[in-house]
Amino acid sequence: MKKINITELVLRDGHQCHIATRLRTEDMLPICPQLDNQNFWSIEAWGGATFDACVRYLKEDPWERLIKLRKALPNSQIQMLLRGQNLLGYRHYSDDVVDLFVKKAADNGVDVFRVFDAMNDIRNIELSIKSVKKYKKHAQGTISYTTSPVHNIEYFVKLAKQIEELGSDTLAIKDMAGLLTPKVTKDLVEALVKNVAIPIHIHSHATSGLGSLNLMAAVEAGATMIDTCNSSFSEGASHPTTESIVAALEGWGYKTDIDLAGLEEISEYLKEVRKKYWQFESEFTGLDPRVLVNQVPGGMISNLSSQLKDQSALHRMDEVLKEIPNVRKDLGYPPLVTPTSQIVGTQAALNVITGERYKSITSEVKNYFLGQYGKAPGETNKEIKTKAIGDQQPITCRPADKLKPEVANLRVKAESFAKTDEDILTYAMFPDIGTIFLQERNAGTLQPEELLDKANMLKQGDHYAPSEFNITLHGETYHIKLTGSGHAGEAERPFYVSVDGISEEVLVETLDEVLINPNTQSSNGEKAKGSEKTTSARPKPNHEGCVTTAMPGTIVDIKVNIGDKVSAGDGLVVIEAMKMENEIQAPKNGTIMAIHIAKGDSVSPNETLLEIQQS
């Protein structure tokens, strides 16, 4: 009886796809003994977006999570997703950083490293695989599967041979968007089995509805390893259901060594846990055959919906999904997987929200055209490329060859708050949020994002009602005072108001609150305790020299000072929005006359960030 090895994804990719990677370690640990007893070939529990989410939202030390999981899963191989030279960040890192990261991940509990590159540029995974082998762990070289005019079976077979030559122990096909069909899966796996000697591992999302069929087709064609997810977080943007696939395989005479009754216990626990995270559920994480066209991967769709919600633009999701293939074509058909999925998705969102394609171009798109992420699979749009980088010449070598060793410098920069090599690496992945995280951790002041209690939100009692707002109406922002109550728990609330005698629905950002007695629906004028919200002092743009942002975000860098001479196109400010950095450029020649922002400020459209006086 042929053995099929199964990797369980519920502790990483499963919750990434359905609740934007928000599952906390405290909710993972109680079920680990049951997972550990299931004879999975591996349990994916680290890497990918989990590192970012731990630091940015959960306020958990990702290294401590790994250590705790290692202790809780003594009999299981812990698997992580590693983005080659990108590691877990959104840029390439020097070789010494890559080697140190792999070493510390191995030291702290990772057994299997699934190593991939978003561009399928073999140069970007070579060092990671060598480091994994150096530290005597399992290296799983990975093909990022996609479809385009330049991607075919011959392309993937050539890539697979190169991955095998690097010393990979197994070969993974990462179908991150669920683009495979059963026939293509059969043809691809048969071709790979014929041309490479290492075992084939299939990872196929269920978004299109074809995931389960693809896994069975892969097994029949010779694959011996597959990815599945427990039913508590399976299907839709996630993966085929572990319980169902185990039953199907055993029915066809394959061996899995997995106990269905034990899987049910795991499912019951995690289904109950999932209810705690209801606020992160998205209507865009279910079955969606449109993925066969837009190619948005499962892990991206939940985060994209969350990010658009933060931009008050969730209602424009369909427009963004239609724009994504266009941006991907402009960039030479990169597979949509982190970081290219974020690069393409954010640029598509900018194109939609600003109302003009490439009116604002992210720093990451510029770096992409400069070759900083590797070689594009196909030809890029020359017009867009020129608009992004002008006459700058892209690099043609391995991007990391341009990077000097970083570890020593990182140690110096992080000396005041980094206690371990793991801390140094956290800082390296995310310098800004990593610094804040480590400082708050050291001070004992970490505060994870609030998990809203759905039941309590429905209860009556004293509550605070907004009394002063900034509202955005038809692209114009107004400062008004109003008595009323929106939907509790939402940062921005819908209100029906009368403006100049016309009834309108507006989105309201609360600036001040008063306590409302629910029995009388009257205000006693009491301010919300601890409320420090004030009206933004930034002026509205009123002349051509006013510099604004197209999207709400956070200021991460200010490149000019008052009195500086600038030319049109010069970089002025770097803003982070949707996890991507965007450089705001000078609209005209002149002198910086006023700066209304500071590093770390939250900013919105229709606010003046800087003012330029024409020279």
Buried (B, 14 or more C-beta within 10 A) or exposed (E): EEEBBBBBBBBBBBBBBBBBBBBBBEBBBEBBEBBBBBBBBBBBBBBBBBBBBBBBBBBBBBBBBBBBBBEBBEEBBBBBBBBBBBBBBBBBBBBBBBBBBBBBBBBBBBBBBBBBBBBBBBBBBBBBBBBBBBBEBBBBBBBBBBBBEEBEEEBBBEBBEBBBEBBBBBBBBBBBBBBBBBEBBBBBBBBBBEEBEBBBBBBBBBBBBBBBBBBBBBBBBBBBBBBBBBBBBBBBBBBBBBBBBBBBBBEEEBEBEBBEEBBBBBBEBBEEBBEBBEBBBBEBBBBBEBBBEBBBBBBBBBBBBBBBBBBBBBEBBEBBBBBBBBBBBBBBBBBBBBBBBBBBBBBBBBBBBBEEBBEBBBBBBBBBBBBBBBBBBBEBBEEBBEBBBEEEEBBEEBBBEEBEEBBEEBBEBBEEBBEEBBBBBBBBBBBBBBBBBBEBBBEEEBEEEEEBEEEEEEEEEEBBBBBBBBBBBEEEBEEEEBEBBBEEEBEBBEBEBEEEEEEEEBBBBBBBBBBBEEEEEEBEEEEBEEEEEEEBEBEBBEEEBBBBBBBBBBBBBBEBEEEBEBEEEBBBBBBBBBBBBBBBBBBBBBBBEBBBBEEEBEBBBBBBBBBBEEE
